[in-house]
């Protein structure tokens, strides 16, 4: 079954959403995820899961502190990679950090693609989407009814 | 329906006949007793690829699954280019050079030649089939006769 999208925004909403909720009950839309979607979800979980928790707890001082420290570390790494490596207690070289970022970016993008393909190939999701009985919930958003 | 009038000058009448001879869809004419003949059908077969493949490619290109695969591949490539530009550029360059140098020019030329000849013959067959279809030609000239009668 094919899925019809009314706009590009509609398409990206479907592909990138965290979950679907039923427009009638407001509860999570239950369906059996296929293998492709499960693999994709596992691949993008490290970044999307963290971003989701962070955004949903953005008012928590602990989260604010954690984000601040992460940003400071990232800026230091970009401007002074050698100093960062020297200060680091672990034997982390700048190329390792770069490769790590590269790897996690690729994994996340591939995961989003696979998850999207899994959803597009799921007849239950397609039927509900075409009937407009489900709503996509983006990352970091709370379910509000 | 293709507009045609005996009172038009030769250029407009030629254009009307050209449209009748080559237009892909003549479903407005083919009703009841008026049906395409064998020669036209052979021409249609020859033109199937030219007339249907672009539409099918467009349908495929707008299919969400294909869009997802293409976007994912493009993003993966862009990230690789952003993180390792020199390595990615050299690898891409090698692949392009390999493809270009291993594609024989004569084969491309021959393929284009065959495609052009085949299309020309098929168009000619379709036009010949339609112009030799008496029922179709009568129907094509009909609106002009009706208009003249009405006047």
Interface residues (C-beta under 8 A of the other chain):
Chain A: X2 X3 X5 X11 X15 X98 X101 X102 X105 X106 X109 X110 X112 X113 X114 X116 X117 X120 X121
Chain B: X63 X64 X65 X67 X68 X69 X71 X72 X75 X76 X79 X80 X83 X84
